[in-house]
Amino acid sequence: MNFEAGIRFIVFLIIFGVTNYLMMLRRYEKDIKKKKYLQQEKISRLYPKGSFIF
């Protein structure tokens, strides 16, 4: 009985760890996209429309 409970606990920990990892990965990817978008917005403010840099 204790062996079975130990196995269930280990499986629970693995499932919990995988879901936590996937949620953190999704949040990290969203943060990267947000930072990239904000960086593009800041750069676009430096150069007004219609101006070209050679």
ZIZILIN-V434650 format. One record per backbone hydrogen bond with DSSP energy under -0.5 kcal/mol. NH is the residue of the N-H (numbers start at 0). CO is the residue of the C=O. E is the energy in kcal/mol with one decimal. If there is no record, write none. Layout:
# ZIZILIN-V434650
<<NH;CO;E> <NH;CO;E>>
This chain:
# ZIZILIN-V434650
<<4;0;-2.0> <5;1;-2.2> <6;2;-2.3> <7;3;-2.4> <8;4;-2.2> <9;5;-2.3> <10;6;-2.5> <11;7;-2.6> <12;8;-2.5> <13;9;-2.3> <14;10;-2.6> <15;11;-2.8> <16;12;-2.5> <17;13;-2.4> <18;14;-2.3> <19;15;-2.3> <20;16;-2.4> <21;17;-2.4> <22;18;-2.3> <23;19;-2.3> <24;20;-2.4> <25;21;-2.2> <26;22;-2.2> <27;23;-2.4> <28;24;-2.3> <29;25;-2.1> <30;26;-2.4> <31;27;-2.2> <32;28;-2.2> <33;29;-2.4> <34;30;-2.5> <35;31;-2.3> <36;32;-2.3> <37;33;-2.5> <38;34;-2.3> <39;35;-2.2> <40;36;-2.2> <41;37;-2.3> <42;38;-2.3> <43;39;-2.4> <44;40;-1.4> <45;41;-0.9> <45;42;-0.6> <46;42;-1.0> <47;45;-0.6> <50;47;-1.5> <53;51;-0.5>>
